[in-house]
Amino acid sequence: MESSASNGGSSVAWVESPLQLLCVIEAQHAGLLGDDAVVVPRSGLPALRLTRNEISRLALPDGLSFAEPSAKMPKPGRSWAVGDAFSGRVQLSLLTSPVRRLLLVDDGLATIRLLELLAERRPLLRARAVPGAARTAMGTVAGVRLRRLARRGRLTVFTALPVPDDVADAVRALGAAVVKHDFPWLRSQPGRRPPAEKTVVLGTSLVRNGLIHREAYVKWLTGLDEPVAYYPHRREDPKDLDRVRRIDGVTVYESGAPAEMTLRDLRPGQRVLSLPSTAVTSLRILLRARGVSVETVDVPDEWWTASAGPSLRSHLQLFAHERVAP
């Protein structure tokens, strides 16, 4: 079988989120994208633009360059890197363009669901989606294409997430490489001055996504009863943030860049609180040697809405190894 890493030539990475962008840079640092990798950010995404601005002051790995943001997905190069393999546009490209090698980078919780579906030989469809026949058919064929790449040694999963051992083993059994990383490039870069507050709270998308009740979340924040530095999630509703700003003792820091970049230089003795999220895992990796506690809030049953089914709650617990009661 051919190596799943590129041995030279051009690679193209299509990124649609700050985490995907960071992981593509780490992949180039790890030598998985070959000698020449071009990153194409999706246009129209403010969080991605702000992250790119933050990255511009850092030293990029050799061979990595950025194209102008685009609303149109680029054609795959010799090697192609993507994060959201559930995307209709990504799946259409898998079906219509020759892909020699594919690198999958982290896209939050969806990455683990993707690996489970690959291993179980099921259609690649988003959680909670209600797809029609055409979308199901495309997800089915996309899964077949990824498994074919895996059998030929041309699929690599590059992840910092806590992928369950049985899932990782099943994906490797398909022929794919599962490569773990701990953000070595990012850890080597200079950080920003941390906030003065001892406690940092990461914002959540669970409210806007209709998975937890807004009032329960706001009540918990109000009850912390200490100075809090609040870093919003990029998808938080502006109206919800206005409520957070009115809570005594809470200061909202709207940097726009991902928490992995803005909080990686927290001081010993500071702590991070978060509802279950991918950022919990990555911050634990980045802060483990700094004496900073990263704790996941144990979400009570009454917080969840009817939209948060048992399987989703179970998935979220993957990010809850160090929990704190609300």
Salt bridges, closest charged atoms under 4 A:
GLU2 OE1 - ARG100 NH2 3.21
GLU2 OE1 - ARG101 NH2 3.00
GLU2 OE2 - ARG154 NH2 2.65
GLU16 OE1 - ARG42 NH1 2.95
GLU54 OE2 - ARG57 NH2 3.30
GLU54 OE2 - ARG192 NE 2.97
ASP84 OD2 - ARG126 NH2 2.66
GLU116 OE1 - HIS315 NE2 3.06
GLU120 OE1 - ARG122 NH1 2.67
ASP169 OD1 - ARG172 NH1 3.82
ASP182 OD1 - ARG187 NH2 2.90
GLU215 OE2 - ARG243 NH1 2.67
GLU226 OE2 - ARG271 NH2 2.81
ASP240 OD1 - ARG214 NE 2.47
ASP242 OD1 - ARG245 NH1 2.84
GLU254 OE2 - ARG245 NH2 2.20
ASP265 OD1 - ARG290 NH1 3.81
GLU295 OE1 - ARG271 NH1 3.56
ASP298 OD1 - ARG323 NH1 3.40
GLU322 OE2 - ARG284 NE 3.91
